[in-house]
Amino acid sequence: MSIFPFNTSSAAVRRLTPVALLGLALLSSCSDDDDSPAAPAAPAVVIFTQAGLYPEGVQYDAPNSRFLVTSLTTGQVGQVDDDGTYSPAFTNTTGLVSAIGLYLDNAQGRNRVLVAVSDPGANQQRTSMTTLNKLARLAIYNNANASAAPTIVELGTLRPNANHFANDVAVDNSGNAYVTDSFSGIIYKVDATTNAASVFVESPQFAAPAGAFGLNGIVFHPDGYLLAVKSDEGKLFKIPLAAPATFTTVATTQNLTAADGLLLQDNNTLQVVSNAQARVFRLATTNAFGAATLAGSFTTAAQFPTTLARRDGASYVLYANLDVLFGMRMPAPTQPISEYSINRVSFQ
């Protein structure tokens, strides 16, 4: 999430063999109905209604045929069906003050939903002076048990005197999670086995001015590194897992200011959402993200696009309207937005 400008005062801030083929042919010839309808195509737009929800993260849960979305105002992780029905997906606990970035980890049977948790003051029922702009947590849900409470991992306590905003989550091949902190210039690591948290990497280059969002979206690349974007400057970083302190800046001439969510389309293609620019950029590399060039873009509605989900080979972007929540665009926060949408991306 990136919001420009961002006021941190409490008053202003309220993811065949031939034999087999022959067998399929024989089964088909024995069918009573050779004209069975194909599965319905995925919709281009899913519109859902939930007054004052203000979602930020989105993932597509293919086994359960649903989108998952977070909420700044409720801390809830909810589900959205293709017909636009919104409902809670998991139990909602007080530890989830504002739910931000979201990652669905189905690899190797882990079946987890990981949620970055912060307190920008948007959840009036749970914000407090001790957590406002000071909170960074990771909540880990079991996707097979919706009623089970999540495991809560404290991150901000690793740097107790700093401001914190846990923003986005990535997971490597071993199941270790990485969480960006937009206010403190840190990427945390949470061990897959023990859930122990540590500071994976921090640097003055990741820092942002007070009230601005620095580190934001993050993805894991299967070649053994992370890609993370810094919103206020529009910088994209490549961070090797084996030697994080040797991170480099990805060279690109594309303006990525206000960059938010990232999605790795394939090993050489990265999609980047910029909410202030109302665009999704597609960046391509020929040298393992030493550099990247623009290979297409998609203009969104002016509804503060945040993050991306992958579904059936297509990308979908969430229109979150967070600028309304933080009072940057009419209608005012006293007239909460009720309608949100998840939209298929079509690059030009």
VEXDREN-2710 file (C-alpha; in Angstrom, 1 decimal):
% VEXDREN-2710
k/r/px/py/pz
1/MET/0.0/0.0/0.0
2/SER/1.2/3.5/-0.8
3/ILE/-0.6/6.7/0.0
4/PHE/0.7/10.1/-1.0
5/PRO/0.7/12.2/1.2
6/PHE/0.2/10.2/4.4
7/ASN/-0.7/12.0/7.6
8/THR/0.3/9.9/10.6
9/SER/-1.8/11.8/13.2
10/SER/-4.6/9.8/14.8
11/ALA/-7.1/12.4/13.8
12/ALA/-6.3/12.2/10.1
13/VAL/-5.8/8.5/9.8
14/ARG/-9.3/7.0/11.0
15/ARG/-1.8/-13.8/-4.3
16/LEU/0.0/-37.7/-21.6
17/THR/1.0/-40.6/-22.9
18/PRO/-0.7/-42.1/-26.0
19/VAL/-2.3/-44.8/-23.8
20/ALA/-3.8/-42.2/-21.6
21/LEU/-5.1/-40.2/-24.5
22/LEU/-6.7/-43.4/-25.9
23/GLY/-8.3/-44.0/-22.5
24/LEU/-9.8/-40.6/-22.5
25/ALA/-11.1/-41.1/-26.0
26/LEU/-12.8/-44.3/-25.0
27/LEU/-14.4/-42.7/-22.0
28/SER/-15.7/-39.9/-24.1
29/SER/-17.2/-42.3/-26.6
30/CYS/-19.1/-44.0/-23.8
31/SER/-20.5/-40.8/-22.4
32/ASP/-24.2/-40.3/-22.3
33/ASP/-23.7/-36.6/-23.1
34/ASP/-21.0/-35.7/-25.6
35/ASP/-22.1/-32.1/-25.5
36/SER/-21.4/-31.3/-21.8
37/PRO/-20.9/-27.6/-21.3
38/ALA/-17.4/-26.4/-20.6
39/ALA/-16.6/-24.8/-17.3
40/PRO/-17.7/-21.1/-17.3
41/ALA/-15.0/-18.7/-18.3
42/ALA/-13.5/-16.5/-15.5
43/PRO/-15.2/-13.1/-15.4
44/ALA/-13.4/-10.0/-16.6
45/VAL/-14.6/-8.1/-13.5
46/VAL/-15.8/-9.2/-10.1
47/ILE/-17.7/-6.4/-8.3
48/PHE/-18.4/-6.9/-4.6
49/THR/-20.2/-4.8/-2.0
50/GLN/-19.2/-4.4/1.6
51/ALA/-19.6/-0.9/3.2
52/GLY/-16.4/0.6/4.5
53/LEU/-14.3/-2.6/3.8
54/TYR/-11.3/-0.9/2.1
55/PRO/-9.4/-4.0/1.0
56/GLU/-5.7/-3.9/0.2
57/GLY/-4.4/-7.4/-0.6
58/VAL/-5.9/-9.9/-3.0
59/GLN/-5.1/-13.6/-3.9
60/TYR/-6.9/-16.2/-6.0
61/ASP/-7.6/-19.4/-4.1
62/ALA/-8.1/-21.8/-7.1
63/PRO/-9.0/-25.0/-5.0
64/ASN/-11.8/-23.1/-3.4
65/SER/-12.8/-21.0/-6.4
66/ARG/-12.6/-17.7/-4.6
67/PHE/-10.7/-14.5/-4.3
68/LEU/-9.3/-13.6/-0.9
69/VAL/-9.1/-10.0/0.2
70/THR/-7.9/-8.2/3.3
71/SER/-9.4/-5.1/5.0
72/LEU/-7.8/-2.1/6.7
73/THR/-10.9/-1.2/8.6
74/THR/-11.9/-4.6/10.0
75/GLY/-8.7/-6.7/10.0
76/GLN/-10.8/-9.4/8.4
77/VAL/-9.6/-11.7/5.6
78/GLY/-12.7/-12.2/3.5
79/GLN/-13.7/-14.2/0.4
80/VAL/-15.2/-12.9/-2.8
81/ASP/-17.1/-15.3/-5.1
82/ASP/-17.5/-14.7/-8.8
83/ASP/-21.1/-13.5/-8.3
84/GLY/-19.8/-10.7/-6.0
85/THR/-20.8/-12.3/-2.8
86/TYR/-18.5/-11.2/0.1
87/SER/-18.2/-13.2/3.3
88/PRO/-15.6/-13.8/6.0
89/ALA/-13.1/-16.4/5.1
90/PHE/-11.4/-17.0/8.5
91/THR/-12.0/-16.2/12.1
92/ASN/-11.2/-12.5/12.9
93/THR/-9.1/-11.9/15.9
94/THR/-8.1/-8.7/17.7
95/GLY/-4.5/-9.3/16.7
96/LEU/-5.4/-8.4/13.1
97/VAL/-5.8/-4.6/13.5
98/SER/-5.5/-3.8/9.8
99/ALA/-4.9/-6.6/7.4
100/ILE/-2.7/-5.4/4.5
101/GLY/-0.7/-7.7/2.2
102/LEU/-1.8/-11.2/1.6
103/TYR/0.0/-14.4/0.3
104/LEU/-1.6/-17.8/-0.4
105/ASP/1.0/-20.5/0.1
106/ASN/-0.2/-23.8/-1.3
107/ALA/3.2/-25.3/-2.1
108/GLN/4.3/-28.7/-0.6
109/GLY/1.0/-29.1/1.2
110/ARG/1.6/-26.1/3.4
111/ASN/-1.9/-24.7/2.7
112/ARG/-1.3/-21.4/4.5
113/VAL/-2.6/-17.9/4.1
114/LEU/-0.1/-15.3/5.4
115/VAL/-1.3/-11.8/6.2
116/ALA/0.8/-8.6/6.9
117/VAL/-0.8/-6.8/9.9
118/SER/-0.3/-3.1/10.7
119/ASP/-2.1/-0.2/12.4
120/PRO/-2.5/3.0/10.3
121/GLY/-5.4/4.0/12.5
122/ALA/-8.1/2.8/10.0
123/ASN/-9.7/0.2/12.4
124/GLN/-11.4/2.4/15.0
125/GLN/-12.3/-0.7/17.1
126/ARG/-8.7/-1.9/17.4
127/THR/-6.3/1.0/17.0
128/SER/-4.5/2.2/20.1
129/MET/-1.9/4.7/21.0
130/THR/0.6/1.9/21.6
131/THR/0.1/0.3/18.2
132/LEU/-0.7/3.3/15.9
133/ASN/2.1/3.4/13.3
134/LYS/4.1/1.1/15.5
135/LEU/2.7/-2.3/14.6
136/ALA/4.2/-5.0/12.4
137/ARG/2.9/-8.6/12.6
138/LEU/2.5/-11.6/10.4
139/ALA/-0.7/-13.7/10.8
140/ILE/-0.6/-17.2/9.5
141/TYR/-3.9/-19.0/8.8
142/ASN/-4.5/-22.7/8.0
143/ASN/-6.5/-22.5/4.8
144/ALA/-8.1/-25.9/5.5
145/ASN/-9.5/-24.7/8.9
146/ALA/-11.4/-21.4/8.6
147/SER/-12.4/-21.4/12.3
148/ALA/-8.9/-21.8/13.7
149/ALA/-7.2/-18.8/15.1
150/PRO/-4.1/-17.7/13.2
151/THR/-0.6/-17.9/14.4
152/ILE/0.6/-14.4/15.2
153/VAL/4.3/-13.5/14.7
154/GLU/5.5/-10.2/16.1
155/LEU/7.9/-8.4/13.8
156/GLY/8.1/-4.8/15.0
157/THR/9.4/-5.8/18.4
158/LEU/12.7/-6.6/16.7
159/ARG/13.2/-2.8/16.5
160/PRO/11.0/-1.6/19.4
161/ASN/11.8/2.1/19.0
162/ALA/11.0/2.5/15.4
163/ASN/7.8/3.2/13.5
164/HIS/6.4/0.2/11.7
165/PHE/4.0/-0.8/8.9
166/ALA/4.1/-4.4/7.8
167/ASN/3.0/-4.2/4.1
168/ASP/3.5/-7.2/1.9
169/VAL/4.5/-10.9/2.0
170/ALA/6.6/-13.2/-0.2
171/VAL/7.4/-16.9/0.4
172/ASP/10.5/-18.8/-0.8
173/ASN/10.7/-22.4/-2.0
174/SER/11.3/-23.6/1.6
175/GLY/8.3/-21.8/3.0
176/ASN/10.2/-19.0/4.7
177/ALA/8.2/-15.8/4.6
178/TYR/9.6/-12.3/3.9
179/VAL/7.7/-9.2/5.0
180/THR/8.4/-5.6/4.0
181/ASP/8.2/-2.8/6.6
182/SER/7.3/0.5/4.9
183/PHE/8.2/2.8/7.8
184/SER/11.4/1.2/9.2
185/GLY/13.2/0.1/6.0
186/ILE/13.4/-3.5/7.0
187/ILE/12.6/-6.8/5.4
188/TYR/11.8/-9.5/8.0
189/LYS/12.2/-13.2/7.7
190/VAL/9.9/-15.7/9.4
191/ASP/11.2/-19.3/9.5
192/ALA/8.9/-21.9/8.0
193/THR/9.5/-24.5/10.7
194/THR/9.7/-22.4/13.9
195/ASN/7.9/-19.2/12.9
196/ALA/10.8/-17.4/14.5
197/ALA/11.2/-13.9/13.2
198/SER/14.4/-12.1/12.3
199/VAL/15.6/-9.0/10.4
200/PHE/16.6/-10.4/7.0
201/VAL/18.0/-7.1/5.7
202/GLU/17.8/-3.4/6.6
203/SER/19.5/-0.4/5.0
204/PRO/19.3/3.4/4.9
205/GLN/18.5/2.9/1.2
206/PHE/15.2/1.4/2.2
207/ALA/14.3/4.3/4.5
208/ALA/11.6/6.8/3.7
209/PRO/10.8/10.2/5.1
210/ALA/8.4/10.3/8.1
211/GLY/4.9/9.7/6.9
212/ALA/5.9/8.3/3.5
213/PHE/5.8/4.7/2.4
214/GLY/9.1/3.1/1.5
215/LEU/9.4/-0.6/1.0
216/ASN/6.1/-2.0/-0.3
217/GLY/5.5/-4.9/-2.7
218/ILE/7.7/-8.0/-2.6
219/VAL/8.0/-11.2/-4.6
220/PHE/10.2/-14.3/-4.5
221/HIS/12.1/-15.3/-7.7
222/PRO/12.8/-19.0/-8.1
223/ASP/16.4/-18.3/-9.0
224/GLY/17.0/-17.4/-5.4
225/TYR/16.3/-13.7/-4.8
226/LEU/13.6/-11.3/-3.8
227/LEU/12.3/-8.3/-5.8
228/ALA/11.0/-5.5/-3.7
229/VAL/9.8/-2.0/-4.6
230/LYS/10.2/1.3/-2.7
231/SER/7.1/3.4/-3.3
232/ASP/8.3/6.9/-2.5
233/GLU/11.2/6.8/-4.9
234/GLY/9.9/4.1/-7.4
235/LYS/13.0/2.0/-6.9
236/LEU/13.1/-1.7/-7.6
237/PHE/15.6/-3.8/-5.6
238/LYS/17.0/-7.3/-6.2
239/ILE/17.9/-9.0/-3.0
240/PRO/19.8/-12.4/-3.0
241/LEU/18.6/-14.8/-0.4
242/ALA/22.1/-16.1/0.2
243/ALA/23.6/-12.6/0.7
244/PRO/20.9/-10.0/1.3
245/ALA/23.3/-7.2/2.1
246/THR/24.6/-7.3/-1.5
247/PHE/21.2/-6.1/-2.8
248/THR/21.2/-4.0/-6.0
249/THR/18.9/-1.6/-7.7
250/VAL/17.2/-2.8/-10.8
251/ALA/18.0/-0.4/-13.6
252/THR/14.9/0.9/-15.4
253/THR/13.8/4.1/-17.1
254/GLN/10.1/3.5/-16.2
255/ASN/8.7/5.8/-13.5
256/LEU/7.5/3.5/-10.7
257/THR/6.6/6.1/-8.1
258/ALA/3.7/5.0/-5.9
259/ALA/4.4/1.4/-6.7
260/ASP/2.5/-1.0/-4.6
261/GLY/1.8/-4.7/-5.4
262/LEU/4.2/-6.9/-7.5
263/LEU/3.4/-10.1/-9.4
264/LEU/6.0/-12.3/-11.1
265/GLN/4.4/-13.3/-14.3
266/ASP/7.3/-15.6/-15.3
267/ASN/11.0/-15.7/-14.6
268/ASN/11.6/-12.7/-16.9
269/THR/8.5/-10.6/-16.5
270/LEU/7.3/-8.6/-13.5
271/GLN/4.0/-6.7/-13.1
272/VAL/4.0/-3.6/-10.9
273/VAL/0.9/-1.7/-9.7
274/SER/1.2/2.1/-9.2
275/ASN/-1.9/3.4/-7.3
276/ALA/-1.2/7.1/-7.7
277/GLN/-0.5/6.7/-11.4
278/ALA/-3.5/4.3/-11.8
279/ARG/-1.4/2.0/-13.9
280/VAL/-0.2/-1.6/-14.0
281/PHE/3.3/-1.8/-15.6
282/ARG/4.8/-5.0/-17.2
283/LEU/8.5/-5.0/-17.0
284/ALA/10.7/-7.5/-18.9
285/THR/14.4/-8.4/-18.3
286/THR/17.0/-10.2/-20.3
287/ASN/19.7/-10.2/-17.6
288/ALA/18.0/-11.7/-14.5
289/PHE/16.7/-8.3/-13.3
290/GLY/19.9/-6.5/-13.5
291/ALA/17.8/-4.2/-15.6
292/ALA/14.1/-4.2/-16.8
293/THR/12.3/-2.3/-19.5
294/LEU/8.6/-1.5/-20.1
295/ALA/6.9/-4.3/-22.1
296/GLY/3.3/-3.1/-21.7
297/SER/0.9/-1.2/-19.4
298/PHE/-2.7/-1.2/-18.3
299/THR/-4.6/1.9/-17.3
300/THR/-6.9/1.3/-14.3
301/ALA/-9.9/3.2/-13.1
302/ALA/-8.9/6.1/-10.7
303/GLN/-9.9/3.9/-7.7
304/PHE/-6.5/3.4/-6.1
305/PRO/-5.4/0.0/-7.5
306/THR/-3.3/-1.9/-5.0
307/THR/-2.3/-5.5/-5.6
308/LEU/-2.5/-8.3/-8.2
309/ALA/-3.6/-11.9/-8.2
310/ARG/-3.0/-14.6/-10.8
311/ARG/-6.0/-16.7/-12.1
312/ASP/-6.1/-19.1/-15.0
313/GLY/-3.0/-17.5/-16.6
314/ALA/-4.5/-13.9/-16.3
315/SER/-3.7/-11.2/-13.9
316/TYR/-6.3/-9.4/-11.8
317/VAL/-5.9/-6.0/-10.0
318/LEU/-7.9/-4.9/-7.0
319/TYR/-9.5/-1.4/-7.0
320/ALA/-9.3/-0.5/-3.3
321/ASN/-10.3/3.2/-3.0
322/LEU/-7.9/3.7/-0.1
323/ASP/-7.5/7.3/-1.1
324/VAL/-11.1/7.9/0.0
325/LEU/-10.4/6.2/3.4
326/PHE/-7.5/8.5/4.1
327/GLY/-9.4/11.6/3.0
328/MET/-7.6/12.4/-0.2
329/ARG/-10.6/12.3/-2.5
330/MET/-14.4/12.8/-2.2
331/PRO/-16.6/11.4/-0.9
332/ALA/-15.3/12.0/2.6
333/PRO/-14.5/9.0/4.9
334/THR/-17.9/9.7/6.6
335/GLN/-19.4/8.4/3.4
336/PRO/-17.6/5.1/3.1
337/ILE/-17.1/3.4/-0.2
338/SER/-19.3/0.3/-0.5
339/GLU/-18.4/-1.1/-3.9
340/TYR/-15.0/-2.6/-4.9
341/SER/-13.8/-4.6/-7.8
342/ILE/-11.3/-7.1/-9.0
343/ASN/-10.4/-6.5/-12.6
344/ARG/-8.7/-8.5/-15.3
345/VAL/-5.5/-6.8/-16.6
346/SER/-5.1/-6.3/-20.4
347/PHE/-1.8/-4.9/-21.3
348/GLN/-1.3/-2.6/-24.2
END
